Amino acid sequence: MFNRVQLIQSLMKQKNLENYLEIGVFNGHAFFKIKSKFKIAIDPEFRFDLLRKVGKTILNPYNLYNKYFQKTSDDFFKEDAPDLFSQKKIQISLIDGMHEYDFALRDAENTLNYLSNDGVIILHDCNPQTKVAAGTFEEWESNGNIGTWNGDIWKTILHLRCFRDDINVFTLDCDHGLGIVTKGKPENKLNYNLEEIHQLKYEDFNTNRKQWLNLKPAEYAYDFFNLMHL
Ligand SMILES: C[S@@+](CC[C@H](N)C(=O)[O-])C[C@H]1O[C@@H](n2cnc3c(N)ncnc32)[C@H](O)[C@@H]1O
C-alpha cells in the first residue's frame, strides 16, 4: 500500500514527469517533499511560515524553486495559469483543494487544459468510507471539524466518467481513494445526466462505489503506469 506522495514521487522519477502543480497545499506536508524545479503551490490560506519554508528547503533544496499563489484555484486559473503555462505544461498534479463536487470538477477541467499528453492528475479523497466523511463542508464545520472529511469528490469522478471521451479515469483503493486521470480513450464510461449526479446521495454511492469510482486495487498502478516499484 502507498500514499499520494509515494505515488507522485515514483511517477516523477520513473516516468520523467517534472512540472508539478498542487491545488490545496495546507502545511506543505506533500508539497515540500516533491523534487522538481517547476513546482506550483495554490492555496487561499497556506499553513506555514518562513521558518518552515527555510527548514523544508534545507531538507529538500528543490523548494528554492517553489512558486506560491495564495488565492483560490479559480482565481489562479483565471489570473495566472495562461501565462505560467504558456511555455511549460503541467506533467503531474495533485488536486486536493476544496473537496466539493463542483470545485474539484473545475480544478480537474482547468488542469486538463494545461496538462501534457503524458501528464497525470491525482485527485485525493475520492473514496469516503462514511456518510459523515462524505458530507458537505458546511455539515463538517457545524460538527466542529471533527474526524476525516473527504467531501463528495466521488461525484467529480462520476461526472468525468459520464461526460469526457478524451480521458481515462479510475480510483486507486488507497490513501482515501486516489482518483487518477490521464489523457486518452476511457476504459469505459457511465451514463448519468447532471441532474441525476447532483441528486445522488451517499447511500447510492455506497451501493455503487466500485463501479462508479472504477475502483482498482492500489497495485493496479504498477501495471497501468508500468512502474517497477513504489
Ligand atoms: C486537505 S488540505 C490539503 C492537503 C495537502 N494537499 C497534503 O497532501 O498534505 C486542503 C487545502 O485546500 C485549501 N483550499 C480550500 N479551498 C480552496 C480553493 N478554492 N482553492 C485552493 N485551495 C483551497 C485549504 O485551505 C486547505 O489548505
The ligand as an SDF file (V2000), in Angstrom:
LIG
                    3D

 27 29  0  0  0  0  0  0  0  0999 V2000
   -6.6960   18.6780    2.6700 C   0  0  0  0  0  0  0  0  0  0  0  0
   -5.8530   20.1720    2.6260 S   0  0  0  0  0  0  0  0  0  0  0  0
   -4.5380   19.8500    1.5060 C   0  0  0  0  0  0  0  0  0  0  0  0
   -3.5280   18.8340    1.9830 C   0  0  0  0  0  0  0  0  0  0  0  0
   -2.2780   18.7040    1.1470 C   0  0  0  0  0  0  0  0  0  0  0  0
   -2.5320   18.6010   -0.2600 N   0  0  0  0  0  0  0  0  0  0  0  0
   -1.4990   17.4710    1.5800 C   0  0  0  0  0  0  0  0  0  0  0  0
   -1.3990   16.4970    0.8100 O   0  0  0  0  0  0  0  0  0  0  0  0
   -0.9820   17.4780    2.7010 O   0  0  0  0  0  0  0  0  0  0  0  0
   -6.9410   21.1990    1.7200 C   0  0  0  0  0  0  0  0  0  0  0  0
   -6.4490   22.6040    1.4590 C   0  0  0  0  0  0  0  0  0  0  0  0
   -7.2350   23.1600    0.4160 O   0  0  0  0  0  0  0  0  0  0  0  0
   -7.2990   24.5400    0.6060 C   0  0  0  0  0  0  0  0  0  0  0  0
   -8.4240   25.1140   -0.1490 N   0  0  0  0  0  0  0  0  0  0  0  0
   -9.6930   25.3180    0.2430 C   0  0  0  0  0  0  0  0  0  0  0  0
  -10.3990   25.8960   -0.7250 N   0  0  0  0  0  0  0  0  0  0  0  0
   -9.5660   26.0600   -1.7760 C   0  0  0  0  0  0  0  0  0  0  0  0
   -9.7010   26.6160   -3.0930 C   0  0  0  0  0  0  0  0  0  0  0  0
  -10.8720   27.1320   -3.5030 N   0  0  0  0  0  0  0  0  0  0  0  0
   -8.6110   26.6250   -3.9000 N   0  0  0  0  0  0  0  0  0  0  0  0
   -7.4390   26.1080   -3.4950 C   0  0  0  0  0  0  0  0  0  0  0  0
   -7.2580   25.5680   -2.2600 N   0  0  0  0  0  0  0  0  0  0  0  0
   -8.2970   25.5420   -1.4270 C   0  0  0  0  0  0  0  0  0  0  0  0
   -7.4370   24.6980    2.1200 C   0  0  0  0  0  0  0  0  0  0  0  0
   -7.0200   26.0000    2.5400 O   0  0  0  0  0  0  0  0  0  0  0  0
   -6.5310   23.5580    2.6320 C   0  0  0  0  0  0  0  0  0  0  0  0
   -5.2600   24.0550    2.9890 O   0  0  0  0  0  0  0  0  0  0  0  0
  1  2  1  0
  2  3  1  0
  2 10  1  0
  3  4  1  0
  4  5  1  0
  5  6  1  0
  5  7  1  0
  7  8  2  0
  7  9  1  0
 10 11  1  0
 11 12  1  0
 11 26  1  0
 12 13  1  0
 13 14  1  0
 13 24  1  0
 14 15  1  0
 14 23  1  0
 15 16  2  0
 16 17  1  0
 17 18  1  0
 17 23  2  0
 18 19  1  0
 18 20  2  0
 20 21  1  0
 21 22  2  0
 22 23  1  0
 24 25  1  0
 24 26  1  0
 26 27  1  0
M  CHG  2   2   1   9  -1
M  END
$$$$
